[in-house]
């Protein structure tokens, strides 16, 4: 999902390739696996990796998402506390290695001399090592879609060395930003005690090249979507619905790295400090559910619901709701329509690999400038009360962007904020 899908959608238009991956969901019975494999290959050029439920729980939910994901987003492993220890579980690490081996076996079964192998993300950090052992001369690229933490954080990992050795078995390793690449080199230098250069790392007689490849979006796709009849009709409806109000927009997965509570606290302080804006500003917050059975995510969902209720209860009226909270995923066409009408998009991630919402908003706002010109029409304006006639504004919208999102390094025109600084957030909204 996210950047991974974006990257491969663009590549698929120019390169013929086979996608190899775990299907997700419940395990496929063994007697049906060949049929499923044949059907996926014939219809979608995909080859599935079959993992049983126990392995998935330990490898995917356990090590990948409960150890690597938090650590890579600067949430360290839990401290040792009397009566509440959560020690590093070596069984999860063994499951992670086994899953990477299973991926290697499936890749090897499809590999032909001259093929390029492109491995994605922290779930498969050991895969280049396993592939190199099976095919010493194969060409392997590996890309990380999350941040790579500073060496001070990374070195907390008990298995820090074998993970780095897995990555160094690739021919090319890529990151979103120079910061992530620099952190990786620092980790290699301090953990493996090897000489590193901006070009790459020479380890065990194998040179791994290093590259920075920030993933973006296809602006033409956004343009085509916004110019469809459905989206333009939806834009008109939304402009009329929110006439006379400024629209703030947030689009996030319900994940603790996305900073939704920080955004809501900033909005609450904004309403407290600037009462003249009561009734004139609405936040549309899309919160896509994520890992709903995990306790920390349940607690986050409860906190967000509480903050939304508190803001609406304090500042709302019978005719006015300050926060429209949509706790579900949305169709892309609907999302592009909201992007287009929003005056401000708020990205308040406390840590984010890239964040393509910021890119999509900018692309959709570019289309806004030409909406009426393209359709040879002008909005109907009430000369006595122009702001109530139609939701309109001068120029494109404003992007409020966390300095901890990878996209902050490339979107220099945004208002950059520290999401932990509630005062700064409230000021940025104003």
C-alpha positions as CSV (number, residue, x, y, z in Angstrom):
1,X,0.0,0.0,0.0
2,X,1.0,3.7,-0.1
3,X,4.4,4.3,-1.5
4,X,4.9,0.7,-2.5
5,X,1.9,0.6,-4.7
6,X,2.8,4.0,-6.2
7,X,6.3,2.8,-7.0
8,X,5.2,-0.4,-8.7
9,X,2.3,1.2,-10.6
10,X,4.7,3.5,-12.3
11,X,7.2,0.8,-13.0
12,X,4.6,-1.6,-14.3
13,X,3.7,0.7,-17.1
14,X,7.3,0.5,-18.5
15,X,8.7,-2.8,-17.2
16,X,7.4,-6.3,-17.4
17,X,7.8,-8.0,-14.1
18,X,6.4,-10.7,-11.8
19,X,5.2,-9.8,-8.4
20,X,6.1,-12.2,-5.6
21,X,4.5,-11.8,-2.2
22,X,2.4,-13.1,0.7
23,X,-1.3,-12.9,-0.1
24,X,-2.5,-11.8,3.4
25,X,-5.5,-13.1,5.1
26,X,-6.1,-16.7,6.2
27,X,-3.7,-19.4,5.1
28,X,-4.6,-21.2,1.8
29,X,-5.1,-25.0,2.4
30,X,-2.3,-27.0,1.0
31,X,-4.4,-28.9,-1.5
32,X,-5.5,-25.6,-3.1
33,X,-2.2,-23.9,-3.3
34,X,-1.2,-25.1,-6.8
35,X,-4.5,-24.0,-8.2
36,X,-4.2,-20.5,-6.6
37,X,-0.7,-20.2,-7.7
38,X,-1.5,-21.0,-11.4
39,X,-4.5,-18.7,-11.4
40,X,-2.6,-15.7,-9.9
41,X,0.3,-16.2,-12.3
42,X,-2.0,-16.4,-15.4
43,X,-4.3,-13.5,-14.5
44,X,-2.1,-11.1,-12.6
45,X,1.6,-12.1,-13.1
46,X,1.8,-12.8,-9.4
47,X,3.4,-15.7,-7.5
48,X,2.2,-16.2,-3.9
49,X,4.4,-17.1,-0.9
50,X,2.3,-19.4,1.3
51,X,2.8,-18.8,5.0
52,X,0.9,-20.6,7.8
53,X,-1.0,-18.6,10.4
54,X,1.5,-19.2,13.2
55,X,4.4,-18.0,11.1
56,X,2.5,-14.9,9.9
57,X,1.7,-14.0,13.5
58,X,5.3,-14.2,14.6
59,X,7.0,-12.9,11.5
60,X,4.5,-10.2,10.3
61,X,2.6,-9.1,13.4
62,X,5.4,-10.0,15.8
63,X,8.9,-9.1,14.5
64,X,8.0,-6.9,11.5
65,X,5.3,-4.8,13.0
66,X,5.9,-5.0,16.7
67,X,9.7,-4.7,16.7
68,X,11.0,-3.2,13.4
69,X,8.1,-0.8,12.6
70,X,8.2,1.0,16.0
71,X,12.0,1.1,16.2
72,X,12.3,2.5,12.6
73,X,9.8,5.2,13.7
74,X,11.9,6.1,16.8
75,X,9.8,4.1,19.3
76,X,12.5,2.1,21.1
77,X,12.1,-1.4,22.5
78,X,10.3,-1.4,25.9
79,X,12.3,-0.8,29.0
80,X,12.8,-3.5,31.6
81,X,10.5,-2.8,34.5
82,X,9.8,-4.9,37.6
83,X,6.6,-6.8,37.1
84,X,6.1,-5.6,33.5
85,X,9.0,-6.9,31.5
86,X,8.6,-7.3,27.8
87,X,11.9,-9.0,26.8
88,X,13.1,-9.4,23.2
89,X,11.5,-12.6,21.9
90,X,14.0,-14.6,20.0
91,X,11.2,-16.8,18.6
92,X,9.9,-13.8,16.6
93,X,13.4,-13.3,15.1
94,X,13.6,-17.0,14.1
95,X,10.2,-16.7,12.5
96,X,11.4,-13.6,10.6
97,X,14.4,-15.5,9.3
98,X,12.3,-18.5,8.3
99,X,9.8,-16.3,6.4
100,X,12.7,-14.6,4.5
101,X,14.0,-18.1,3.6
102,X,10.5,-19.1,2.3
103,X,10.4,-15.9,0.1
104,X,13.9,-16.8,-1.2
105,X,12.8,-20.3,-2.2
106,X,9.8,-18.9,-4.2
107,X,11.9,-16.2,-5.8
108,X,14.6,-18.8,-6.7
109,X,11.9,-21.0,-8.4
110,X,11.0,-18.2,-10.7
111,X,14.5,-16.6,-11.2
112,X,16.2,-16.9,-14.5
113,X,19.7,-15.7,-15.4
114,X,19.7,-12.0,-16.2
115,X,16.7,-11.2,-14.1
116,X,16.7,-8.2,-11.8
117,X,15.2,-8.8,-8.3
118,X,13.7,-5.8,-6.5
119,X,13.0,-6.4,-2.8
120,X,10.8,-4.0,-0.8
121,X,10.7,-2.9,2.8
122,X,11.7,-3.9,6.3
123,X,9.7,-7.2,6.2
124,X,12.4,-8.6,3.9
125,X,15.8,-7.3,5.2
126,X,17.3,-10.8,5.2
127,X,16.1,-11.7,1.7
128,X,19.1,-10.3,-0.3
129,X,21.4,-12.5,1.9
130,X,19.3,-15.6,1.2
131,X,19.2,-14.9,-2.5
132,X,22.9,-14.2,-2.7
133,X,23.6,-17.6,-1.2
134,X,21.5,-19.3,-3.9
135,X,22.5,-17.1,-6.8
136,X,25.9,-15.4,-6.3
137,X,25.7,-13.4,-9.5
138,X,22.1,-12.2,-9.4
139,X,21.3,-8.5,-9.5
140,X,19.4,-7.4,-6.3
141,X,17.9,-4.0,-5.4
142,X,16.4,-3.3,-2.0
143,X,14.3,-0.3,-1.1
144,X,13.1,0.9,2.3
145,X,9.7,2.6,2.4
146,X,10.0,3.8,6.1
147,X,12.6,6.0,7.8
148,X,15.9,4.4,8.7
149,X,16.6,5.5,12.3
150,X,19.7,7.1,13.6
151,X,22.4,4.6,14.7
152,X,21.7,5.5,18.3
153,X,18.2,4.1,17.9
154,X,19.1,1.2,15.5
155,X,21.8,-0.1,17.7
156,X,19.2,-1.0,20.4
157,X,18.2,-4.0,18.2
158,X,19.7,-7.3,19.6
159,X,19.8,-8.6,15.9
160,X,21.2,-5.4,14.4
161,X,24.2,-7.1,12.7
162,X,22.4,-9.9,10.8
163,X,19.8,-7.4,9.5
164,X,22.5,-5.1,8.1
165,X,24.4,-8.1,6.6
166,X,21.2,-9.0,4.8
167,X,20.9,-5.5,3.3
168,X,24.6,-5.4,2.4
169,X,24.1,-8.5,0.2
170,X,22.1,-6.4,-2.3
171,X,23.8,-4.6,-5.2
172,X,21.8,-1.4,-4.6
173,X,20.1,-0.2,-1.5
174,X,17.7,2.8,-1.8
175,X,16.1,5.2,0.7
176,X,13.6,8.1,0.4
177,X,16.0,10.8,1.8
178,X,19.7,11.6,2.3
179,X,19.1,11.6,6.1
180,X,17.9,7.9,6.0
181,X,20.9,7.0,3.8
182,X,23.3,8.8,6.2
183,X,21.8,7.0,9.2
184,X,22.2,3.6,7.5
185,X,25.9,4.4,6.7
186,X,26.4,5.4,10.3
187,X,24.8,2.1,11.5
188,X,27.1,0.1,9.2
189,X,30.2,1.9,10.4
190,X,29.4,1.5,14.1
191,X,27.8,-2.0,14.1
192,X,30.0,-3.7,11.5
193,X,33.1,-1.5,11.9
194,X,33.5,-1.1,8.1
195,X,34.6,1.8,6.0
196,X,31.6,3.6,4.4
197,X,31.3,6.3,1.7
198,X,28.4,8.1,0.2
199,X,28.7,5.8,-2.8
200,X,28.1,2.6,-0.7
201,X,29.7,0.0,1.5
202,X,32.3,-2.7,0.7
203,X,31.6,-5.7,3.0
204,X,32.9,-9.3,2.6
205,X,34.3,-8.7,-0.9
206,X,30.9,-7.4,-2.1
207,X,30.3,-3.7,-2.9
208,X,26.8,-2.5,-2.2
209,X,25.9,0.8,-3.9
210,X,23.7,3.4,-2.0
211,X,21.1,5.6,-3.6
212,X,18.4,8.1,-2.7
213,X,15.2,7.7,-4.6
214,X,12.3,9.8,-3.1
215,X,9.0,8.2,-4.2
216,X,6.4,10.6,-5.6
217,X,3.1,10.4,-7.4
218,X,1.8,10.6,-10.9
219,X,0.3,14.1,-11.2
220,X,-1.3,13.2,-14.6
221,X,-3.3,10.5,-12.8
222,X,-4.6,13.1,-10.3
223,X,-5.4,15.5,-13.2
224,X,-7.3,12.9,-15.1
225,X,-9.3,11.8,-12.0
226,X,-10.2,15.4,-11.1
227,X,-11.5,16.2,-14.6
228,X,-13.9,13.2,-14.6
229,X,-17.6,14.1,-14.4
230,X,-18.1,12.4,-11.1
231,X,-15.3,14.2,-9.3
232,X,-16.2,17.6,-10.7
233,X,-19.9,17.1,-9.7
234,X,-18.6,16.1,-6.2
235,X,-16.4,19.1,-6.0
236,X,-19.4,21.4,-6.8
237,X,-21.5,19.6,-4.1
238,X,-18.7,20.0,-1.5
239,X,-18.1,23.7,-2.3
240,X,-21.8,24.4,-1.8
241,X,-22.0,22.3,1.4
242,X,-19.1,24.2,3.0
243,X,-19.8,27.6,1.5
244,X,-18.5,30.4,3.7
245,X,-16.2,28.2,5.7
246,X,-12.5,27.4,5.5
247,X,-11.8,23.7,5.1
248,X,-8.9,22.0,6.8
249,X,-8.2,18.4,5.7
250,X,-6.4,15.5,7.3
251,X,-6.0,12.1,5.6
252,X,-4.2,9.5,7.7
253,X,-4.0,5.8,8.7
254,X,-5.0,5.4,12.3
255,X,-1.4,4.8,13.4
256,X,0.5,6.4,16.2
257,X,3.2,7.7,13.8
258,X,0.6,9.8,12.0
259,X,0.1,12.4,14.8
260,X,-3.7,12.6,14.6
261,X,-4.0,13.6,18.3
262,X,-1.4,16.3,17.8
263,X,-3.4,17.7,15.0
264,X,-6.6,17.7,17.0
265,X,-4.9,19.3,20.0
266,X,-3.6,22.0,17.7
267,X,-7.1,22.6,16.3
268,X,-8.5,22.8,19.8
269,X,-6.0,25.4,20.9
270,X,-6.7,27.3,17.7
271,X,-10.4,27.5,18.6
272,X,-9.6,28.5,22.2
273,X,-7.2,31.3,21.1
274,X,-9.1,32.7,18.1
275,X,-12.9,32.7,19.0
276,X,-13.5,34.9,15.9
277,X,-13.0,31.7,13.8
278,X,-15.8,29.7,15.6
279,X,-18.3,28.6,13.0
280,X,-16.0,29.5,10.1
281,X,-13.5,26.6,10.1
282,X,-14.2,22.9,9.6
283,X,-11.7,20.0,9.8
284,X,-12.5,17.0,7.6
285,X,-10.4,14.2,9.1
286,X,-10.2,10.8,7.3
287,X,-8.9,8.2,9.7
288,X,-8.4,4.8,8.0
289,X,-8.5,2.0,10.5
290,X,-5.3,0.1,11.0
291,X,-4.4,-3.1,13.1
292,X,-7.7,-2.7,14.9
293,X,-7.1,-5.7,17.2
294,X,-3.8,-4.4,18.6
295,X,-4.2,-2.8,22.0
296,X,-2.1,0.2,21.3
297,X,-4.1,1.0,18.2
298,X,-7.4,0.5,20.1
299,X,-6.1,3.0,22.7
300,X,-5.2,5.5,19.9
301,X,-8.7,5.1,18.3
302,X,-10.3,5.8,21.6
303,X,-8.1,8.9,22.2
304,X,-9.0,10.3,18.7
305,X,-12.7,9.7,19.3
306,X,-12.5,11.4,22.6
307,X,-10.7,14.5,21.2
308,X,-13.2,14.8,18.3
309,X,-16.1,14.6,20.7
310,X,-14.5,17.1,23.0
311,X,-13.9,19.7,20.2
312,X,-17.4,19.2,18.7
313,X,-19.1,19.3,22.1
314,X,-17.2,22.5,23.1
315,X,-17.3,24.5,19.9
316,X,-20.1,22.9,17.8
317,X,-23.7,24.1,17.5
318,X,-26.9,22.7,16.0
319,X,-25.9,24.0,12.6
320,X,-22.1,23.7,12.8
321,X,-19.7,20.8,13.4
322,X,-16.1,21.7,13.8
323,X,-14.7,18.2,13.0
324,X,-16.1,15.8,10.5
325,X,-14.4,12.5,11.4
326,X,-14.6,9.8,8.8
327,X,-13.3,6.6,10.4
328,X,-13.1,4.5,7.2
329,X,-11.2,4.3,3.9
330,X,-12.5,6.4,1.0
331,X,-12.7,5.9,-2.7
332,X,-9.9,7.7,-4.5
333,X,-12.3,9.8,-6.6
334,X,-14.0,11.1,-3.4
335,X,-10.6,11.8,-1.8
336,X,-9.4,13.8,-4.8
337,X,-12.6,15.9,-4.7
338,X,-11.9,16.7,-1.0
339,X,-8.2,17.5,-1.8
340,X,-9.4,19.9,-4.4
341,X,-11.8,21.9,-2.3
342,X,-9.7,22.0,0.9
343,X,-8.1,25.3,1.9
344,X,-5.5,23.7,4.1
345,X,-4.1,20.1,4.3
346,X,-2.5,19.2,7.6
347,X,0.2,16.5,7.8
348,X,1.3,16.1,11.4
349,X,3.2,12.9,11.4
350,X,5.6,12.4,14.3
351,X,7.7,10.3,12.0
352,X,7.0,9.3,8.4
353,X,9.1,7.7,5.6
354,X,7.7,10.0,2.9
355,X,3.9,10.7,3.2
356,X,2.3,11.0,-0.3
357,X,-0.8,12.7,1.0
358,X,1.1,15.9,0.9
359,X,2.1,15.3,-2.8
360,X,-1.5,14.4,-3.8
361,X,-2.9,17.5,-2.1
362,X,-0.4,19.7,-4.0
363,X,-1.3,18.1,-7.3
364,X,-5.0,18.4,-6.7
365,X,-4.7,22.0,-5.7
366,X,-2.9,22.7,-9.0
367,X,-6.0,21.5,-10.8
368,X,-8.2,23.8,-8.7
369,X,-6.7,26.9,-10.3
370,X,-8.0,25.8,-13.7
371,X,-11.3,24.3,-12.6
372,X,-13.5,27.1,-14.0
373,X,-11.3,28.0,-16.9
374,X,-11.4,24.4,-18.2
375,X,-15.1,24.3,-17.9
376,X,-15.7,27.8,-19.4
377,X,-17.7,28.9,-16.4
378,X,-17.6,31.1,-13.3
379,X,-19.2,30.6,-10.0
380,X,-22.4,32.4,-9.2
381,X,-21.5,35.1,-6.7
382,X,-23.9,36.8,-4.3
383,X,-22.8,40.5,-4.5
384,X,-24.1,41.1,-0.9
385,X,-22.4,38.1,0.7
386,X,-19.8,36.6,-1.7
387,X,-18.3,34.2,0.9
388,X,-21.7,32.4,1.4
389,X,-22.4,31.9,-2.3
390,X,-19.6,29.5,-3.2
391,X,-16.5,28.1,-1.6
392,X,-13.8,30.1,-3.4
393,X,-10.4,31.5,-2.6
394,X,-7.4,33.3,-4.0
395,X,-4.7,31.0,-5.2
396,X,-4.0,27.4,-4.2
397,X,-4.4,26.0,-0.7
398,X,-1.8,25.8,2.0
399,X,0.1,22.7,3.1
400,X,1.0,22.4,6.8
401,X,3.6,19.7,6.9
402,X,5.4,18.0,9.8
403,X,9.2,18.5,9.6
404,X,9.5,14.8,10.5
405,X,7.8,13.6,7.3
406,X,10.2,12.6,4.5
407,X,8.3,14.9,2.0
408,X,9.3,18.0,4.1
409,X,12.7,17.8,2.5
410,X,11.3,18.3,-1.0
411,X,8.2,20.4,-0.5
412,X,9.9,23.6,0.5
413,X,6.8,25.8,-0.1
414,X,4.9,24.1,2.8
415,X,4.5,25.6,6.3
416,X,6.7,23.3,8.3
417,X,5.8,22.5,11.9
418,X,6.9,20.4,14.8
419,X,3.7,18.4,15.7
420,X,4.8,18.2,19.3
421,X,4.6,22.1,19.5
422,X,0.9,22.7,19.9
423,X,1.4,26.5,20.0
424,X,3.1,26.3,16.6
425,X,0.3,24.2,15.1
426,X,-2.4,26.6,16.3
427,X,-0.4,29.5,14.8
428,X,0.1,27.7,11.5
429,X,-3.7,27.1,11.2
430,X,-4.3,30.8,11.7
